[in-house]
Structures are given as structure tokens and as C-alpha cells.
């Protein structure tokens, strides 16, 4: 499996996982994760730091495995590793979960307040 197909598969797993856990937890613990390998039904999932690896392994292992099985029923297990290169600018394997997240950003209108559109440079 190529790096891009690993990435595409991991994005599908994340999309299946997101509705199962709190959005804030999803955004915190799965940021810059990646599928590092896939062999004989076992997924090797990479995390940028030990803390996120351990937290997901302890709290979300079952949810993650269930989500992976919805994407591919041949998945039998998940193993967790740390790869300090994940999340670095030069790394193309990790996923920015903010871009994957299905949650809609909503804005509320406050009565009697003016609205301004701000462009990407911060100018009105």
C-alpha cells in the first residue's frame, strides 16, 4: 500500500470515528496522526507524541478498531507507535483533523452588532 493510499484509508477511518467521540477529544488526540502501515489486518497507527499515543490506546482503542472495521472488515487489530516526525511541515503522512472534521462551523448573529468580513490577511 502506498503512502497516499494509507493516508486516504486513515482519513476514512477518522471520518467513521469522529461521530463516536467528543469533538474536542477528536481534535486533540487525533491531530497529526497517520496510518504508518497495514499488514494482515493489523493497522499500525502513528502519533506525534507519547502522550497522545498512550491516551488513545487507553481510552479509544475499541472505538478506533470499530471505526476501522467499518471501513474494512478485514481489520483485526490496531497497534500504536510514536513517530516524532508526524506533524512536522515536511511530513506528508499525517492528517490535519481540522480539515477532516465533518462538524459544521456555525456563527451566531448578535442583535444590533455590525458584521465585518475579514480576509486572510486580517484586513476588513
C-alpha positions as CSV (number, residue, x, y, z in Angstrom):
1,X,0.0,0.0,0.0
2,X,1.4,3.4,-1.0
3,X,1.7,6.4,1.4
4,X,-1.2,8.2,-0.3
5,X,-3.5,5.1,-0.1
6,X,-2.5,4.7,3.6
7,X,-3.4,8.4,4.1
8,X,-6.8,8.0,2.2
9,X,-7.7,4.9,4.3
10,X,-6.8,6.7,7.5
11,X,-9.0,9.7,6.6
12,X,-11.9,7.3,6.1
13,X,-11.2,5.7,9.5
14,X,-11.1,9.2,11.1
15,X,-14.4,10.1,9.4
16,X,-16.0,7.0,10.8
17,X,-14.5,7.6,14.3
18,X,-15.3,11.2,14.7
19,X,-19.1,10.8,15.5
20,X,-18.3,8.3,18.2
21,X,-16.3,10.6,20.5
22,X,-16.4,14.2,21.7
23,X,-15.3,16.6,19.1
24,X,-12.8,18.3,21.4
25,X,-11.2,14.9,22.2
26,X,-11.2,14.0,18.5
27,X,-9.4,17.3,17.6
28,X,-7.0,17.0,20.4
29,X,-5.9,13.4,20.4
30,X,-6.1,12.5,16.7
31,X,-4.3,15.6,15.3
32,X,-1.3,14.8,13.1
33,X,-1.9,11.0,13.4
34,X,-1.2,8.7,10.5
35,X,-1.5,5.1,9.3
36,X,2.1,4.0,9.2
37,X,1.4,0.5,8.0
38,X,-1.1,-2.2,7.4
39,X,-0.3,-5.9,7.3
40,X,-2.5,-8.9,7.7
41,X,-5.4,-7.0,9.1
42,X,-3.3,-5.1,11.7
43,X,-3.1,-1.3,11.4
44,X,0.0,0.5,12.7
45,X,-1.2,3.9,13.7
46,X,1.4,6.7,14.4
47,X,1.2,9.5,16.9
48,X,3.5,12.6,17.1
49,X,4.0,12.3,20.9
50,X,3.8,9.6,23.6
51,X,1.0,11.3,25.5
52,X,-1.4,11.2,22.6
53,X,-0.4,7.6,21.7
54,X,-1.0,6.4,25.3
55,X,-4.2,8.3,25.7
56,X,-5.8,6.9,22.5
57,X,-4.5,3.4,23.3
58,X,-6.1,3.5,26.7
59,X,-9.3,5.4,26.0
60,X,-10.2,5.0,22.3
61,X,-8.7,1.7,21.2
62,X,-12.1,-0.1,20.9
63,X,-13.7,2.9,19.1
64,X,-10.8,3.2,16.7
65,X,-10.9,-0.6,15.9
66,X,-14.6,-0.5,15.4
67,X,-14.3,2.5,13.1
68,X,-11.5,0.8,11.1
69,X,-13.7,-2.3,10.7
70,X,-16.5,-0.2,9.2
71,X,-14.1,0.9,6.5
72,X,-12.5,-2.5,6.0
73,X,-14.0,-5.6,7.7
74,X,-10.6,-7.4,7.3
75,X,-9.1,-5.2,10.0
76,X,-8.4,-7.3,13.1
77,X,-6.3,-5.2,15.4
78,X,-4.6,-1.8,15.9
79,X,-1.1,-1.2,17.2
80,X,0.1,2.3,18.3
81,X,3.5,3.9,17.7
82,X,5.2,7.2,18.2
83,X,6.9,8.9,15.3
84,X,8.2,12.4,16.2
85,X,8.2,13.4,12.5
86,X,4.4,13.4,12.3
87,X,3.0,16.9,12.2
88,X,6.2,18.5,11.0
89,X,5.9,20.7,7.9
90,X,7.9,18.3,5.8
91,X,5.8,15.3,6.7
92,X,3.1,14.3,4.3
93,X,1.7,11.2,6.1
94,X,-0.1,12.8,9.0
95,X,-3.6,14.2,8.8
96,X,-4.8,17.6,10.0
97,X,-8.1,16.5,11.7
98,X,-9.4,20.1,11.5
99,X,-9.6,19.6,7.7
100,X,-11.2,16.1,8.0
101,X,-13.7,17.1,10.7
102,X,-17.3,16.9,9.5
103,X,-18.7,19.3,12.1
104,X,-20.2,22.4,10.7
105,X,-18.8,25.7,11.9
106,X,-21.8,27.9,12.9
107,X,-21.8,31.5,13.6
108,X,-24.5,33.3,15.6
109,X,-25.8,36.7,14.8
110,X,-25.8,39.1,17.8
111,X,-28.6,41.6,17.6
112,X,-27.6,45.2,17.0
113,X,-24.0,44.4,16.2
114,X,-22.3,45.1,12.9
115,X,-20.7,42.3,10.9
116,X,-17.3,42.7,9.2
117,X,-15.7,40.3,6.7
118,X,-12.1,39.8,7.4
119,X,-9.8,38.4,4.6
120,X,-7.0,36.0,5.2
121,X,-4.6,39.0,5.9
122,X,-6.8,40.2,8.7
123,X,-7.9,43.3,6.8
124,X,-11.6,44.3,6.7
